[in-house]
Structures are given as structure tokens and as C-alpha cells.
């Protein structure tokens, strides 16, 4: 009998429950015992385990995580924090750990694996920016939510001939904003990777607006509040991340002040994390859960299960720690008019 713990950490999204269901099922098929860890890393530190963990099939279709989550960072406590994790896991006689989360959660998993503990990671973030995989759980559903929200507001935007700026998530990368701009026919797009100035971007938008007099739609990623507007953020989480806010409002003020345009800002916020699941998140979630268990079975410690060119790929967690998969320059140049690069 092998005891395998499952943990979800950081920001939630769609597809997590599908991965949990698949991992639990794969464990049971092998005669292993799945154990749930509640509220991320804090669940291990506080001995908050679900010893008879099950996931109903009804939960597969729900966003969020049945295990709940947190942004607890054991590494913040120094070496003692990791040692505490190991001692708690050993006390529960847990032989392997499957961790579902983004870069912060996976960085703890990587540190834990360096201590020799069997850990497998599953990439999950709507930002879709974890290296070692083309796809992270939650991305497709978030894109779907953004598209539906914007198209729901667009008729009023056009009826009033009023400019609309929509702020979407994306701290360090602009994948969500990029897909939203492409799908909705936006007039402009600004993401953290973009190397043009706000002035150049705004000028390009106004030139396009002179040709196309429809009510302009601009998509911005929340991360431009730091990269392009240098806004200060006082709230910091346990991993040192600022609570980003103000990007869309800052952009609206810029257009209103410099061009006399009546732009309104819409911040989509947590709407992007929920909603009706896109089938891709269900499909990939089940695939990742199954492959994670297989990695533990094969003794592949400290690895990330990913997807590239439609096939699963295994990457060393150490290789991706502290890195981001950003929108590359060649992709940005494909959308140079949107980004104000032409």
C-alpha cells in the first residue's frame, strides 16, 4: 500500500477538480490510498489532512478546488519550514505528493524534492505562463469567461459610442489579454512583455480609431500597472507578489486626459477563475492527474507533467523554478498593429 497526498495551492481555476478526480482514480486502481491536503501548504503545516479523500464525478465540472487553497509559503520560514513539511508528511506515512498550482506553489514543490521527497507537479494557472508546458489548467475556461463577458458588454459600448478598456489578469505575461484581443476584435492590446511606451501605444490606437470609428475596445493585462505605469502596490502576499490593481483605470485616465476620449474601464477580476468549464480543462485535467500518478509509480521525483504539441512531457521542476513562459517577440510582431508596434 502506498499513501499519496494531493495538494492544491495558490490562485484557483477551472480544471483542478478534474485533475484531482483522475489522480484519485489512478491511485485507487493501483491499490494506493489517496490523501487530501486541505488549504495548500498550510494544510501540511497545520496537520489538516483528509485521510479518506474522494472526489465525486459531479465535482469534475466545477471550477475551484474541493481541497480549498491558500498562498502559504513554507520557504518563508527558512530551512525549518521545509523540514516541518517533511516531518509532517512522514508522520502521516505519506510516500508521495502531487502538487497542483502555479509558479509559487511549484517552487515549494521543487524545494521539497531537493530534500529527496517524491513530488510531482501539475501546472495550473490562468496566466498560462509556466515553462515546460504549452498549457496550464484553467486557461481555456478563463479565455471563455473573458470572451463572454466582453461580448456581453460590447453592444452597450457600441450603442453609446464610448471607448471601453478591459483589464484582465496577467501579472508577468499577457497570454490571456492576447487571446481576448484576438477573439473580440479589439483595437488595442497592452501586455507586460510589450516593449513600446504608453505614449506610442496610445498614438497607434488613435490612428486606428481615425480609420475605424466604432467604439474602441482596448484589452490590458493587470501587469502593465508595474511595467508601464509604475503604480505602487502596498499589499504583498507570502511569496512577495504585489496585489496588482489600477492598470485599466490608469490607461483610461491617460486616454481621457491626452485625447479627450470618454473611455470607461471594466475590471473582470475573479470572474475569470470561474464559470462553466471549457472541455479542454476537463480533458487536460484528467490527463495530468493520470500522468502524475504514473510518474510516482515510475519513480520520477521532482518533475512537472506538461503538454507540448498535444503530447505529455515531463520536465524537471528545478528547470522551471523562478521562470515564466512569456509571450515571445515573434508572436507580438504578428499582432504589431494591436500592440502599437507598427
C-alpha positions as CSV (number, residue, x, y, z in Angstrom):
1,X,0.0,0.0,0.0
2,X,1.3,3.4,-1.0
3,X,-0.1,6.6,0.5
4,X,-0.2,9.5,-1.9
5,X,-1.2,13.1,-0.9
6,X,-2.8,15.6,-3.2
7,X,-2.5,19.4,-2.6
8,X,-3.7,22.5,-4.4
9,X,-2.2,25.9,-3.8
10,X,-2.3,29.5,-5.0
11,X,-5.0,31.0,-7.1
12,X,-7.7,28.6,-8.1
13,X,-9.1,28.0,-11.6
14,X,-11.1,25.5,-13.7
15,X,-9.7,22.0,-14.2
16,X,-8.3,21.4,-10.8
17,X,-11.1,19.1,-9.7
18,X,-10.8,17.1,-12.9
19,X,-7.1,16.5,-12.1
20,X,-7.9,15.5,-8.6
21,X,-10.6,13.1,-9.7
22,X,-8.3,11.5,-12.2
23,X,-5.4,11.2,-9.8
24,X,-7.6,9.7,-7.1
25,X,-9.0,7.2,-9.5
26,X,-5.5,6.3,-10.7
27,X,-4.3,5.8,-7.2
28,X,-7.2,3.5,-6.3
29,X,-6.6,1.4,-9.4
30,X,-3.1,0.7,-8.2
31,X,-4.3,-0.2,-4.7
32,X,-2.8,3.1,-3.3
33,X,-4.5,5.3,-0.7
34,X,-5.2,9.0,-1.8
35,X,-5.0,11.5,1.0
36,X,-6.2,15.1,0.6
37,X,-4.3,18.1,1.9
38,X,-6.7,21.0,2.8
39,X,-5.8,24.6,2.1
40,X,-2.5,24.2,0.3
41,X,0.8,24.1,2.1
42,X,-0.8,25.4,5.3
43,X,-2.7,22.1,5.4
44,X,0.5,20.1,5.9
45,X,2.0,22.6,8.4
46,X,-1.2,22.5,10.4
47,X,-1.8,18.8,10.0
48,X,-5.1,19.3,8.1
49,X,-5.4,16.1,6.1
50,X,-8.4,14.3,4.6
51,X,-7.4,10.7,5.2
52,X,-10.2,9.1,3.1
53,X,-10.1,11.5,0.2
54,X,-12.6,11.1,-2.6
55,X,-13.8,13.3,-5.4
56,X,-17.3,12.9,-6.8
57,X,-17.7,12.9,-10.5
58,X,-20.1,15.9,-10.1
59,X,-17.2,17.9,-8.8
60,X,-15.2,17.4,-12.0
61,X,-17.4,20.0,-13.8
62,X,-17.0,22.7,-11.1
63,X,-14.3,25.3,-11.1
64,X,-12.2,26.0,-7.9
65,X,-10.8,23.2,-5.8
66,X,-12.6,20.8,-3.5
67,X,-9.5,20.8,-1.3
68,X,-9.5,24.6,-0.9
69,X,-6.3,26.6,-1.3
70,X,-4.1,29.2,0.3
71,X,-1.0,31.2,-0.5
72,X,1.0,29.9,2.4
73,X,4.8,29.8,1.7
74,X,6.8,27.4,3.9
75,X,10.1,28.6,2.4
76,X,9.5,32.0,4.0
77,X,10.2,30.3,7.4
78,X,13.7,29.3,6.1
79,X,15.0,25.7,6.2
80,X,12.8,25.0,9.2
81,X,9.7,25.4,7.1
82,X,10.7,22.6,4.6
83,X,11.9,20.4,7.5
84,X,8.5,20.8,9.1
85,X,6.8,19.8,5.8
86,X,8.9,16.6,5.6
87,X,8.3,15.7,9.2
88,X,4.6,16.2,8.9
89,X,4.4,14.1,5.7
90,X,6.5,11.3,7.3
91,X,4.3,11.4,10.4
92,X,1.3,10.7,8.1
93,X,3.2,8.0,6.4
94,X,2.8,9.7,3.0
95,X,5.0,8.2,0.3
96,X,4.5,10.7,-2.5
97,X,2.9,14.1,-3.1
98,X,1.1,15.5,-6.1
99,X,1.1,19.3,-6.2
100,X,-1.3,21.3,-8.4
101,X,-0.6,25.0,-8.7
102,X,1.3,27.9,-10.3
103,X,4.9,29.1,-10.1
104,X,4.8,29.9,-6.3
105,X,3.3,26.6,-5.3
106,X,5.5,24.7,-7.6
107,X,8.6,26.5,-6.3
108,X,7.9,24.9,-2.9
109,X,7.4,21.5,-4.5
110,X,10.8,21.9,-6.2
111,X,12.5,22.8,-2.9
112,X,10.8,19.8,-1.2
113,X,12.0,17.5,-4.0
114,X,15.6,18.6,-3.4
115,X,15.3,17.2,0.0
116,X,14.6,13.8,-1.6
117,X,10.9,13.8,-1.1
118,X,8.9,12.3,-4.0
119,X,6.9,15.1,-5.6
120,X,5.2,15.6,-8.9
121,X,3.8,18.9,-10.1
122,X,0.8,19.8,-12.3
123,X,0.8,23.2,-13.9
124,X,-2.3,25.3,-13.1
125,X,-2.7,29.0,-13.6
126,X,-5.0,31.0,-15.8
127,X,-1.9,33.1,-16.8
128,X,-0.7,30.1,-18.7
129,X,2.9,31.1,-18.2
130,X,4.6,28.1,-16.5
131,X,7.6,26.9,-18.5
132,X,7.8,23.2,-19.6
133,X,4.3,23.1,-20.9
134,X,2.2,24.8,-23.6
135,X,-0.9,24.6,-21.5
136,X,-1.8,25.2,-17.8
137,X,-5.0,24.2,-16.2
138,X,-7.6,26.9,-16.2
139,X,-6.5,28.9,-19.3
140,X,-9.2,27.8,-21.8
141,X,-12.1,28.4,-19.3
142,X,-10.6,31.8,-18.4
143,X,-10.4,32.8,-22.0
144,X,-14.0,31.7,-22.5
145,X,-15.2,33.7,-19.5
146,X,-13.4,36.8,-20.7
147,X,-14.8,36.5,-24.2
148,X,-18.4,36.1,-23.0
149,X,-18.1,39.0,-20.5
150,X,-16.7,41.4,-23.2
151,X,-19.2,40.4,-25.8
152,X,-22.0,40.8,-23.2
153,X,-20.9,44.4,-22.6
154,X,-19.9,45.3,-26.2
155,X,-23.4,46.2,-27.5
156,X,-23.8,48.9,-24.9
157,X,-20.3,50.1,-25.5
158,X,-21.1,50.5,-29.3
159,X,-24.6,51.9,-28.7
160,X,-23.1,54.8,-26.7
161,X,-20.0,55.1,-28.9
162,X,-17.9,55.0,-25.8
163,X,-14.4,53.6,-25.6
164,X,-14.0,50.6,-23.3
165,X,-10.8,49.4,-21.6
166,X,-11.0,45.9,-20.2
167,X,-8.4,44.8,-17.6
168,X,-7.7,41.1,-17.4
169,X,-5.3,39.0,-15.3
170,X,-1.7,38.5,-16.2
171,X,0.9,39.6,-13.7
172,X,4.1,38.8,-15.7
173,X,2.7,37.6,-19.0
174,X,0.0,38.6,-21.5
175,X,-1.4,35.3,-22.8
176,X,-4.9,35.9,-21.5
177,X,-5.0,39.5,-22.8
178,X,-3.6,38.4,-26.2
179,X,-6.3,35.7,-26.7
180,X,-9.0,38.1,-25.6
181,X,-7.9,40.8,-28.0
182,X,-7.8,38.3,-30.9
183,X,-11.2,36.9,-30.2
184,X,-13.1,40.1,-29.6
185,X,-11.6,42.2,-32.4
186,X,-10.1,44.7,-30.0
187,X,-8.5,47.9,-31.4
188,X,-5.5,47.8,-29.0
189,X,-3.7,45.5,-26.6
190,X,-1.1,46.2,-24.0
191,X,0.7,43.4,-22.1
192,X,3.8,43.3,-19.7
193,X,6.0,41.9,-22.5
194,X,5.3,44.8,-24.8
195,X,8.4,47.0,-25.3
196,X,6.6,50.1,-26.6
197,X,5.8,53.1,-24.5
198,X,2.3,54.0,-23.3
199,X,2.5,57.2,-25.5
200,X,3.4,55.2,-28.6
201,X,0.7,52.6,-27.9
202,X,-2.0,55.3,-27.4
203,X,-0.9,57.2,-30.5
204,X,-1.2,54.0,-32.6
205,X,-4.7,53.3,-31.2
206,X,-5.9,56.8,-32.0
207,X,-4.6,56.4,-35.6
208,X,-6.6,53.2,-36.0
209,X,-9.6,54.9,-34.4
210,X,-9.4,57.6,-37.1
211,X,-9.9,54.9,-39.8
212,X,-12.4,52.7,-37.8
213,X,-14.8,55.0,-35.9
214,X,-16.5,52.2,-34.0
215,X,-16.4,52.5,-30.2
216,X,-12.8,51.4,-29.5
217,X,-12.1,48.3,-27.3
218,X,-8.7,48.0,-25.6
219,X,-7.5,45.0,-23.6
220,X,-4.8,45.4,-21.0
221,X,-3.1,42.9,-18.7
222,X,-3.0,43.8,-15.0
223,X,0.8,43.5,-15.0
224,X,1.2,46.7,-17.0
225,X,0.4,48.7,-13.8
226,X,4.0,47.9,-12.9
227,X,5.8,47.7,-16.2
228,X,4.2,50.7,-18.0
229,X,2.6,52.9,-15.3
230,X,4.9,52.3,-12.3
231,X,2.0,52.2,-9.9
232,X,2.8,51.3,-6.3
233,X,1.1,48.4,-4.6
234,X,1.2,48.1,-0.8
235,X,-0.4,44.7,-0.3
236,X,2.2,41.8,-0.6
237,X,1.5,38.1,-0.3
238,X,3.6,35.4,1.3
239,X,5.6,34.9,-1.9
240,X,6.4,38.6,-2.3
241,X,3.8,39.3,-5.0
242,X,2.1,42.6,-5.1
243,X,-1.7,42.7,-5.3
244,X,-1.9,44.4,-8.7
245,X,-4.6,46.9,-9.4
246,X,-5.2,50.1,-11.3
247,X,-3.9,49.2,-14.8
248,X,-7.1,49.7,-16.6
249,X,-8.1,52.8,-14.7
250,X,-4.6,54.3,-15.4
251,X,-5.0,53.6,-19.1
252,X,-8.5,55.2,-19.2
253,X,-7.2,58.3,-17.5
254,X,-4.4,58.5,-20.0
255,X,-6.7,58.5,-23.0
256,X,-9.2,60.8,-21.4
257,X,-6.6,63.3,-20.4
258,X,-4.4,63.3,-23.6
259,X,-7.1,62.7,-26.3
260,X,-10.3,63.9,-24.8
261,X,-11.8,60.4,-25.3
262,X,-14.5,59.1,-23.0
263,X,-13.0,55.7,-22.1
264,X,-14.6,53.6,-19.3
265,X,-12.7,50.8,-17.6
266,X,-14.0,47.3,-16.8
267,X,-12.0,45.1,-14.4
268,X,-13.1,41.4,-14.8
269,X,-11.4,40.2,-11.7
270,X,-12.4,36.8,-10.2
271,X,-15.0,36.2,-12.9
272,X,-12.0,34.9,-14.9
273,X,-11.4,32.0,-12.5
274,X,-14.9,30.5,-12.5
275,X,-17.8,29.8,-14.9
276,X,-18.8,26.8,-17.0
277,X,-15.7,24.7,-17.6
278,X,-14.3,24.5,-21.1
279,X,-14.0,20.9,-22.2
280,X,-10.2,21.4,-22.7
281,X,-9.7,22.0,-18.9
282,X,-11.6,18.8,-18.1
283,X,-9.7,16.8,-20.7
284,X,-6.2,18.1,-19.8
285,X,-7.0,17.9,-16.0
286,X,-7.8,14.2,-16.3
287,X,-4.7,13.7,-18.4
288,X,-2.4,15.5,-16.0
289,X,-3.9,13.7,-12.9
290,X,-3.3,10.3,-14.5
291,X,0.2,11.1,-15.7
292,X,1.2,12.5,-12.3
293,X,0.4,9.2,-10.6
294,X,2.3,7.3,-13.3
295,X,5.3,9.5,-12.6
296,X,5.2,8.5,-8.9
297,X,4.8,4.9,-10.0
298,X,7.9,5.1,-12.2
299,X,10.0,6.9,-9.5
300,X,10.2,10.2,-11.4
301,X,10.7,12.6,-8.5
302,X,10.8,16.4,-8.7
303,X,9.1,16.6,-12.1
304,X,6.3,18.6,-13.8
305,X,3.7,17.0,-16.0
306,X,3.2,19.2,-19.1
307,X,1.7,19.3,-22.6
308,X,3.6,20.1,-25.7
309,X,2.4,19.6,-29.3
310,X,-0.5,17.6,-28.0
311,X,1.6,15.0,-26.1
312,X,2.6,14.8,-22.4
313,X,6.1,15.9,-21.5
314,X,8.0,15.6,-18.2
315,X,10.2,18.4,-17.1
316,X,12.5,18.8,-14.0
317,X,10.9,21.2,-11.5
318,X,14.3,22.7,-10.9
319,X,14.5,23.9,-14.5
320,X,11.3,26.0,-14.3
321,X,11.6,27.4,-10.8
322,X,11.5,31.2,-10.9
323,X,10.9,31.4,-14.6
324,X,7.9,32.5,-16.7
325,X,6.8,31.5,-20.2
326,X,6.2,34.9,-21.7
327,X,4.6,35.9,-25.0
328,X,7.6,35.7,-27.4
329,X,8.6,38.6,-29.6
330,X,7.7,36.9,-32.8
331,X,4.1,36.3,-31.6
332,X,3.9,40.0,-30.6
333,X,5.1,41.0,-34.0
334,X,2.2,39.1,-35.5
335,X,-0.1,41.5,-33.6
336,X,2.1,44.6,-34.1
337,X,-0.8,46.8,-35.1
338,X,-2.7,45.8,-31.9
339,X,0.3,46.5,-29.7
340,X,1.2,49.8,-31.4
341,X,4.4,48.4,-32.8
342,X,3.7,49.4,-36.4
